Amino acid sequence: MKKSILSLIIALSITLISNSQNKQENISTTASTKIDKKVDSLLGIMTLKEKIGQMNQYNGFWDVTGPTPKGGDAAKKYEHIKAGLVGSMLNVRGVKEVKAVQKIAVEETRLGIPLIIGFDVIHGYKTLSPIPLAEAASWDLEAIQKSTQVAASEAAASGINWAFAPMVDISRDARWGRVMEGAGEDPFLGSKVAFARVKGFQGDDLSAVNTIAACAKHFAAYGFAEAGREYNTVDISESTLYNTVLPPFKAANDASVRTFMNAFNELNGIPSTGNAFLQRDILKKEWGFQGFVVSDWGSIGELKAHGYAKNNKEAAKLSVLAGSDMDMESYAYVEHLETLVKEGKVDGALIDDAARRILKVKYELGLFDDPYRYCDEKREKQVIGSKENIDAVLSMAKKSIVLLKNEKVSGQESKLLPLKKQGLNITLIGALANDNDSPLGSWRTSADPNTAVTVLEGLKQYKGNTLVYKKGADVAIGEAAFINEITINTTDKSEFGEAVEAARKSDVVIMVLGEHGYQTGEGRSRTDLNLPGVQQELLEEVYKANKNIVLVLNNGRPLAITWADEHIPAIVEAWHLGTQAGNAIAQVLYGDYNPSGKLPMSFPRNVGQVPIYYNYKNTGRPLAYEDKKMVFWSHYGDVENTPLYPFGYGKSYTDFSYGNLILDKTEISVTGEIKVLVDVTNTGKYDGEEVVQLYIRDLIGSITRPVRELKGFEKTTLKTGETKTVIFSINPEILQFYTANKKWEVEPGDFDIWIGGDSNASLKASFVVTE
Ligand code: BGC
């Protein structure tokens, strides 16, 4: 078998190849040194063509367990695998399929180098957890890490060893469809989540059978697409790049993420895929990233459309020079790199470097020890969809829900939520309430369609009340997978009447409204953030019949629900929560779980406010500008500057109060540390969890600083009546920013600090940083 020949050659060549060929930097552990030696030995026996092959990635192209492809693209790809010209495949999944394709690479090629198998494991594999934006709303890093671990274990059990996740793009623009895939608008929260998710995928041992390589994407600034239009131009300042966009990528690198994916967008005139400043200067040089960079799908070829390269050959050259190590589906490397090296246009050392990085990750995954280590059919059956995984995603789904509003309806004793478990007549309205597909979102990867628990099913578990379901109106019409605005129901109100009549007769109405899962995600930008289709009209009609409405939102982005906020007494943000959506929502509505989520993105009053974010700059004519009757201050004539719901906001069935804010010092040097103590008390009737948040403002900067920046948070559980002291540290790591000196520095001066339950926190103190 090829594998043993390969091992023999490597063993022999280790002794032949001099140590001076080993150019890897920062090798600290013996294991890593051993791997580096093996990689160098292997490189020593590889032809230029084979090295370039490692840099080539293809999409799954035929039923690998069926007949061999004859003719066309599929046959070409198949021949390329056999010739050792493919280093990785994506979208091949399931033990049988992965084994079959791996067998060709391992047993039919000259060197038998295993493939690395990549897949978009965005929020679970088959058992889906909430969309990443929802998970970020939990502010529970341990839970996020655990949920990612579940995703990794299911994907690994299916033969996959590389996740194209986490997406760590910061975005302030709810119009952009991919906000659902990230952690929201804030670099501090985004960095913590990025770190947790990389750890969740990779664990402590990459070669374990339940861990896989992670991929921080999309490098960089994809979330700043102009006007939120997918794939659009990005033009941002250096300060925004360093202080807002890059920190979560840096955090992923600090967590030893093994791969990065570059991005479709251009950044200030240079497409990310051909951007040497991003990939070579920052990522590989400044941050010392040791893994490899994969292009986004076809993004090397897209350099032509960007107007940056005239053909695929030039695109290949620019991309490899810029530090893109692997070509996803552009055919540019496999077809042109060899010639480019032979013509002296690309230095062979760059090919060695890229191939070395890729091979190293394969070694770390244990693929050279056993290329079939992720291919165990028994494990596949045991792990995927296990009871343990279902429980884990249910727990994550509950933690992701955000209570936006909960008030008394006039004449009632208590707030609308949680619902009493006995004696209520409830009407449930909305197509999404009975939809077992939409909660899976658009990045459902391997989940089977129609496998989510619906809200209707979840509520039916509570048998003490009567429950009537009425659709009211469809959200989406037609083939969900191809949904866009055209297939949203904007006309059919024929079932309104029935829903309104049922509502009139009930004690409480629960309305599940929002976006279909396929209205969010890649390629699904929107210019309208209202409830899609006829849903707003349905809401208003039902409200005329019965004001006791609990509005449950299903969506992948902040929506503009200003009318609902003014009229509807209870509003629950329930995102797209994955496989266990309906159970999680029911348990929250009935108070079996006290909601604890906080918004990771500001909710606008209307789409015209977007981009809207809490860490904005004060401007020369800020909100507090003296005479608001004048027009000459930074504002709109028709709507307030503030969002409808701010970043960090979310209610609980209980109440919390804050007090005793103490700083152990009020003056420190640029290297000093302040301990901040605050008492948080549960003053309400239920046990609950609160996310205690710390914000600072650096009042004067060499580059103007935001009015507030999140710099610490802690999620803590408090029994009713209990007080806890939460302690934070203010230190150089959180005070520094990328200054006008183009350095990360702490600038001396005055600082304000606030602590509370959202970004409008009012408990305030101040301190000074001296030289
Ligand atoms: C997306 C990536 C994804 C890739 C592979 C692209 O369209 O931008 O995030 O990983 O496809 O599926």
Residues whose N, C-alpha, C, O or C-beta is under 5 A from the ligand:
A	BS01	BGC	D120 F164 D296 W297
